[in-house]
């Protein structure tokens, strides 16, 4: 029963019951007096004395009955009062005390304390709100602990990944200083290696800076209409030269019409594509006769699908659903040797979803991995928010 209803019922009982019982008492007493009065006849002295005696006796009986009814009324009031106290104690004060104990447990950090009971009304709503608050606090703390754990892992990963190229750079510089690079060919190789290691460090720092922007929702976007054929033509030319220098063959095919356009931020889209390609390069299978990466643009009526496929080692099925999680690195022991902060694909997912698209991966172990990205085509009716 709702607390307001309890108060109304209690008020009505206190207001109506006492007058009703008192009125009933006098009604019963009056009825008994009238019932016992003698029928009037021609008066005589003896009859008057008799009637007076009878009336006096009836009055004594009525007085006795009045006292009995009075004490009965008091007893009924006491019983009703006790019942009301028990009713309020059980329906209001006990649940509030239990809720107070639960809140004290929350204050002490115990988020496992569950209130037992099947209360309804306002008390039931309080119990429900407490349980919802407890679950949210517990979820928030779990998320906070997980975020702290992930941040520690990220710092550890990036520290390790920065230490590796720094160590290599120091080694090559010492080699140059000690005269180990005593031929122009060696000197050129040392300088190119130092340059590549510095670029690797710059990429890691950029990833960390970009991830910080993701966490604070300060992602810099500059959306505009871009032509798919022109945009990917320029990208493929740049990516192809880089992959060729690494001994990887690039295949590109565009199956959408030349006038197809999408709404995108060119720089952020380039970052997403670059992260996927860098990931493919990192885990390419060098034992195969030819290392390949294929980029395909497919037409899907109102959308386009970008496929980036490699013939690398592939991803185990048990790990495929987690590769877009922040800080997750498939096969950690292998990744620690390859480097990587574990946030590259999570950045891809964030950028693609902020463009209104979606991304997923398919893979077969020892055969390769394919990343699929879908964007909606631009039409006059489509307005990017």
C-alpha positions as CSV (number, residue, x, y, z in Angstrom):
1,X,0.0,0.0,0.0
2,X,1.3,3.5,-0.8
3,X,2.4,5.7,2.0
4,X,-0.1,8.4,1.2
5,X,-2.9,5.8,1.4
6,X,-1.7,4.6,4.8
7,X,-1.8,8.2,6.1
8,X,-5.3,8.7,4.8
9,X,-6.6,5.4,6.3
10,X,-5.0,6.2,9.6
11,X,-6.5,9.8,9.6
12,X,-9.9,8.5,8.8
13,X,-9.7,5.8,11.5
14,X,-8.7,8.4,14.1
15,X,-11.3,10.9,13.0
16,X,-14.3,8.7,12.5
17,X,-13.9,5.7,14.9
18,X,-14.0,7.5,18.3
19,X,-17.3,9.5,17.6
20,X,-18.8,6.4,16.0
21,X,-18.1,4.3,19.1
22,X,-19.3,6.9,21.5
23,X,-22.4,7.5,19.5
24,X,-23.0,3.8,19.4
25,X,-22.6,3.5,23.2
26,X,-25.2,6.2,23.9
27,X,-27.5,4.7,21.2
28,X,-27.4,1.3,22.9
29,X,-27.9,2.8,26.3
30,X,-30.9,4.9,25.2
31,X,-32.4,1.9,23.5
32,X,-32.1,-0.2,26.7
33,X,-33.6,2.5,28.9
34,X,-36.6,3.1,26.6
35,X,-37.2,-0.6,26.2
36,X,-37.3,-1.2,30.0
37,X,-39.6,1.8,30.8
38,X,-43.1,0.6,32.1
39,X,-46.2,1.3,30.2
40,X,-48.0,4.4,31.7
41,X,-51.3,3.6,33.7
42,X,-53.4,5.5,36.2
43,X,-50.9,6.5,38.8
44,X,-51.1,5.6,42.4
45,X,-48.6,6.1,45.3
46,X,-47.6,2.5,45.3
47,X,-47.3,2.4,41.5
48,X,-45.3,5.6,41.5
49,X,-42.9,4.1,44.1
50,X,-42.7,0.9,42.1
51,X,-42.0,2.8,38.9
52,X,-39.4,5.0,40.6
53,X,-37.8,1.9,42.0
54,X,-37.8,0.2,38.6
55,X,-36.4,3.3,36.9
56,X,-33.7,3.6,39.5
57,X,-32.7,-0.1,39.0
58,X,-32.7,0.4,35.2
59,X,-30.5,3.5,35.6
60,X,-28.1,1.4,37.7
61,X,-28.0,-1.2,35.1
62,X,-27.6,1.4,32.3
63,X,-24.8,3.0,34.3
64,X,-23.1,-0.3,34.7
65,X,-23.5,-1.0,31.0
66,X,-22.1,2.5,30.2
67,X,-19.0,1.8,32.3
68,X,-18.6,-1.5,30.5
69,X,-19.0,0.1,27.1
70,X,-16.6,2.9,28.1
71,X,-13.9,0.4,29.1
72,X,-14.6,-1.7,26.0
73,X,-14.2,1.4,23.9
74,X,-10.9,2.3,25.5
75,X,-9.7,-1.3,25.0
76,X,-10.8,-1.1,21.3
77,X,-8.9,2.1,20.9
78,X,-5.8,0.6,22.4
79,X,-6.0,-2.5,20.2
80,X,-6.6,-0.2,17.1
81,X,-3.6,1.9,18.1
82,X,-1.4,-1.1,18.5
83,X,-2.5,-2.4,15.1
84,X,-1.8,1.0,13.5
85,X,1.6,1.1,15.1
86,X,2.4,-2.4,13.9
87,X,1.1,-1.5,10.5
88,X,3.2,1.6,10.2
89,X,6.3,-0.1,11.7
90,X,6.1,-3.0,9.3
91,X,5.1,-1.0,6.2
92,X,7.1,2.2,6.7
93,X,9.7,2.3,9.5
94,X,11.2,-1.2,9.0
95,X,11.7,-0.7,5.2
96,X,13.2,2.8,5.8
97,X,15.6,1.4,8.4
98,X,16.5,-1.4,6.0
99,X,17.1,1.2,3.3
100,X,19.2,3.2,5.7
101,X,21.4,0.1,6.4
102,X,21.7,-0.5,2.7
103,X,22.8,3.1,2.1
104,X,25.4,2.8,4.9
105,X,26.8,-0.3,3.2
106,X,27.0,1.7,-0.1
107,X,28.8,4.5,1.8
108,X,31.3,1.9,3.2
109,X,31.9,0.6,-0.4
110,X,29.9,-2.6,-0.2
111,X,28.0,-2.7,-3.5
112,X,26.9,-6.4,-3.0
113,X,24.3,-5.6,-0.4
114,X,20.8,-6.4,-1.8
115,X,17.6,-5.4,0.0
116,X,15.2,-8.3,0.5
117,X,11.5,-7.8,0.4
118,X,8.5,-7.4,-1.9
119,X,7.4,-3.9,-1.1
120,X,5.1,-1.9,-3.2
121,X,4.1,1.8,-3.5
122,X,6.6,4.5,-2.5
123,X,8.7,2.0,-0.5
124,X,8.8,-0.4,-3.4
125,X,9.9,2.5,-5.7
126,X,12.7,3.4,-3.2
127,X,13.9,-0.2,-3.2
128,X,13.8,-0.3,-7.0
129,X,15.7,3.0,-7.2
130,X,18.3,1.8,-4.6
131,X,18.9,-1.4,-6.6
132,X,19.2,0.5,-9.9
133,X,21.7,2.9,-8.2
134,X,23.6,0.0,-6.7
135,X,23.9,-1.7,-10.1
136,X,25.0,1.5,-11.8
137,X,27.6,2.3,-9.2
138,X,28.9,-1.2,-9.4
139,X,29.0,-1.0,-13.2
140,X,30.7,2.4,-13.0
141,X,33.4,1.1,-10.7
142,X,34.0,-2.0,-12.8
143,X,34.3,0.2,-15.9
144,X,36.6,2.6,-14.0
145,X,38.8,-0.3,-12.9
146,X,38.8,-1.7,-16.4
147,X,39.7,1.7,-17.9
148,X,42.5,2.1,-15.4
149,X,43.8,-1.4,-16.3
150,X,43.6,-0.6,-20.0
151,X,45.4,2.8,-19.4
152,X,48.2,1.0,-17.6
153,X,48.4,-1.6,-20.4
154,X,48.5,1.2,-23.0
155,X,51.3,3.1,-21.1
156,X,53.2,-0.2,-20.8
157,X,52.7,-1.0,-24.5
158,X,53.6,2.4,-25.8
159,X,56.6,2.6,-23.4
160,X,57.8,-0.7,-24.8
161,X,57.1,0.3,-28.4
162,X,58.9,3.6,-28.0
163,X,61.8,2.0,-26.2
164,X,62.4,-0.4,-29.1
165,X,63.0,2.2,-31.9
166,X,64.9,4.5,-29.5
167,X,67.3,1.6,-28.6
168,X,67.7,0.9,-32.4
169,X,68.3,4.6,-33.1
170,X,71.0,4.8,-30.4
171,X,72.6,1.7,-31.7
172,X,72.9,2.9,-35.3
173,X,74.0,6.4,-34.2
174,X,76.8,4.8,-32.1
175,X,77.7,2.7,-35.1
176,X,78.0,5.8,-37.2
177,X,80.0,7.5,-34.5
178,X,82.3,4.5,-34.1
179,X,83.0,4.3,-37.8
180,X,81.1,1.0,-38.4
181,X,79.3,2.6,-41.3
182,X,82.5,2.9,-43.3
183,X,81.0,2.7,-46.7
184,X,78.4,5.0,-48.4
185,X,76.1,2.0,-48.7
186,X,76.2,1.2,-45.0
187,X,75.9,4.9,-44.2
188,X,72.8,5.2,-46.4
189,X,71.3,2.0,-44.8
190,X,72.0,3.3,-41.3
191,X,70.4,6.7,-42.0
192,X,67.3,5.2,-43.7
193,X,66.9,2.8,-40.7
194,X,67.1,5.7,-38.2
195,X,64.6,7.7,-40.3
196,X,62.2,4.8,-40.4
197,X,62.5,4.2,-36.6
198,X,61.9,7.9,-36.0
199,X,58.7,7.7,-38.2
200,X,57.6,4.7,-36.2
201,X,58.0,6.7,-33.0
202,X,56.1,9.6,-34.6
203,X,53.2,7.3,-35.5
204,X,53.0,5.9,-32.0
205,X,52.9,9.4,-30.5
206,X,50.2,10.5,-33.0
207,X,48.1,7.5,-32.1
208,X,48.4,8.3,-28.4
209,X,47.4,12.0,-29.1
210,X,44.5,10.9,-31.2
211,X,43.3,8.4,-28.6
212,X,43.3,11.2,-26.0
213,X,41.0,13.1,-28.3
214,X,38.7,10.1,-28.5
215,X,38.5,9.8,-24.8
216,X,37.6,13.5,-24.3
217,X,35.2,13.6,-27.3
218,X,37.3,16.3,-29.0
219,X,37.7,14.6,-32.3
220,X,38.5,17.2,-35.0
221,X,36.3,16.5,-38.0
222,X,36.0,18.5,-41.2
223,X,33.3,16.8,-43.2
224,X,32.9,17.5,-46.9
225,X,31.8,15.8,-50.1
226,X,34.5,13.7,-51.7
227,X,34.6,11.8,-54.9
228,X,35.4,8.1,-54.3
229,X,37.4,7.6,-57.6
230,X,39.6,10.7,-57.2
231,X,40.1,10.2,-53.4
232,X,41.2,6.6,-53.6
233,X,43.2,7.1,-56.7
234,X,45.4,9.5,-54.8
235,X,45.5,7.3,-51.8
236,X,46.5,4.2,-53.7
237,X,49.3,6.0,-55.5
238,X,50.8,7.0,-52.1
239,X,50.2,3.7,-50.4
240,X,51.4,1.7,-53.4
241,X,54.9,3.3,-53.3
242,X,55.2,2.6,-49.5
243,X,54.1,-1.0,-49.9
244,X,56.4,-1.6,-52.9
245,X,59.4,-0.4,-50.8
246,X,58.4,-3.2,-48.3
247,X,58.1,-5.9,-50.9
248,X,54.3,-6.1,-50.7
249,X,52.2,-6.1,-53.9
250,X,49.1,-3.9,-53.9
251,X,46.0,-4.7,-55.9
252,X,43.3,-2.1,-56.4
253,X,39.9,-2.2,-58.0
254,X,37.1,0.3,-58.1
255,X,33.7,-1.1,-59.1
256,X,31.6,2.0,-58.3
257,X,30.6,4.7,-60.9
258,X,33.0,7.6,-61.4
259,X,30.6,10.1,-60.0
260,X,30.0,8.3,-56.7
261,X,30.5,10.6,-53.7
262,X,30.3,10.3,-49.9
263,X,30.4,12.8,-47.0
264,X,33.7,12.3,-45.1
265,X,36.6,14.0,-43.5
266,X,39.4,13.1,-45.9
267,X,42.2,13.3,-43.3
268,X,40.4,11.1,-40.7
269,X,39.3,8.6,-43.4
270,X,42.9,8.4,-44.5
271,X,44.0,7.8,-40.9
272,X,41.5,4.9,-40.6
273,X,42.6,3.3,-43.9
274,X,46.3,3.8,-42.9
275,X,45.7,2.0,-39.6
276,X,44.2,-1.0,-41.3
277,X,47.0,-1.2,-43.9
278,X,49.7,-0.8,-41.3
279,X,48.1,-3.6,-39.3
280,X,48.1,-5.8,-42.4
281,X,51.8,-5.0,-43.0
282,X,52.7,-5.7,-39.4
283,X,51.3,-9.2,-39.5
284,X,52.0,-10.1,-43.2
285,X,53.2,-13.6,-43.6
286,X,56.8,-13.3,-45.0
287,X,57.0,-17.1,-45.4
288,X,54.6,-16.9,-48.4
289,X,56.0,-16.6,-51.9
290,X,54.2,-13.3,-52.4
291,X,52.9,-10.8,-49.9
292,X,49.7,-9.1,-51.1
293,X,47.2,-6.5,-50.0
294,X,44.0,-5.9,-52.0
295,X,41.8,-2.8,-51.8
296,X,38.4,-3.1,-53.4
297,X,35.6,-0.5,-53.7
298,X,32.2,-2.3,-54.2
299,X,28.8,-0.8,-55.1
300,X,25.9,-1.7,-52.8
301,X,23.1,0.4,-54.2
302,X,22.7,3.1,-51.6
303,X,26.1,2.4,-50.0
304,X,29.7,1.6,-50.9
305,X,31.8,-1.1,-49.3
306,X,35.6,-0.8,-48.9
307,X,37.4,-4.1,-48.5
308,X,41.1,-4.2,-47.5
309,X,42.3,-7.8,-47.6
310,X,45.7,-9.3,-47.0
311,X,47.2,-12.8,-47.3
312,X,48.8,-12.7,-43.8
313,X,48.5,-15.0,-40.9
314,X,44.9,-14.4,-40.2
315,X,43.1,-14.0,-36.9
316,X,41.8,-16.9,-34.7
317,X,38.0,-17.0,-34.7
318,X,37.9,-16.8,-30.9
319,X,39.6,-13.4,-31.1
320,X,38.0,-11.9,-34.2
321,X,35.1,-10.3,-32.2
322,X,37.5,-8.4,-30.0
323,X,40.0,-6.9,-32.4
324,X,38.2,-3.5,-32.4
325,X,38.3,-3.2,-28.6
326,X,40.6,-0.6,-27.1
327,X,44.1,-1.9,-26.2
328,X,43.2,-5.4,-27.4
329,X,46.1,-7.1,-29.2
330,X,45.6,-10.5,-30.8
331,X,48.2,-13.0,-29.7
332,X,49.9,-10.7,-27.1
333,X,53.2,-12.6,-27.2
334,X,53.5,-12.2,-30.9
335,X,52.4,-8.5,-30.8
336,X,54.9,-7.6,-28.2
337,X,57.6,-8.5,-30.7
338,X,55.8,-6.7,-33.5
339,X,55.0,-3.6,-31.5
340,X,51.7,-1.6,-31.5
341,X,49.7,0.2,-28.8
342,X,46.6,-1.9,-29.4
343,X,44.4,1.1,-30.2
344,X,44.8,1.3,-34.0
345,X,41.7,-0.7,-34.9
346,X,39.7,1.0,-32.1
347,X,40.5,4.3,-33.7
348,X,39.3,2.9,-37.0
349,X,36.0,1.8,-35.5
350,X,35.5,5.3,-33.9
351,X,36.2,7.2,-37.1
352,X,34.0,4.9,-39.2
353,X,31.1,5.1,-36.8
354,X,31.4,8.9,-36.5
355,X,31.0,8.9,-40.3
356,X,27.8,7.1,-39.9
357,X,29.3,3.8,-41.2
358,X,30.2,0.5,-39.7
359,X,33.2,-1.8,-39.9
360,X,33.8,-5.5,-39.3
361,X,36.4,-8.2,-40.1
362,X,36.5,-11.7,-41.6
363,X,39.5,-13.9,-41.4
364,X,40.8,-17.4,-41.9
365,X,44.0,-18.5,-40.1
366,X,47.0,-18.9,-42.4
367,X,45.0,-17.4,-45.3
368,X,44.5,-13.8,-44.4
369,X,42.1,-11.1,-43.1
370,X,39.6,-8.9,-44.8
371,X,38.4,-5.6,-43.2
372,X,35.0,-4.4,-44.5
373,X,33.9,-0.7,-44.2
374,X,30.5,0.5,-45.3
375,X,29.6,4.1,-46.0
376,X,26.3,5.5,-47.3
377,X,26.5,7.3,-50.7
378,X,25.9,11.0,-50.8
379,X,22.6,12.1,-52.4
380,X,20.8,15.4,-52.2
381,X,18.5,13.9,-49.6
382,X,21.3,12.8,-47.3
383,X,22.6,15.4,-44.9
384,X,25.4,14.4,-42.6
385,X,24.9,15.5,-39.0
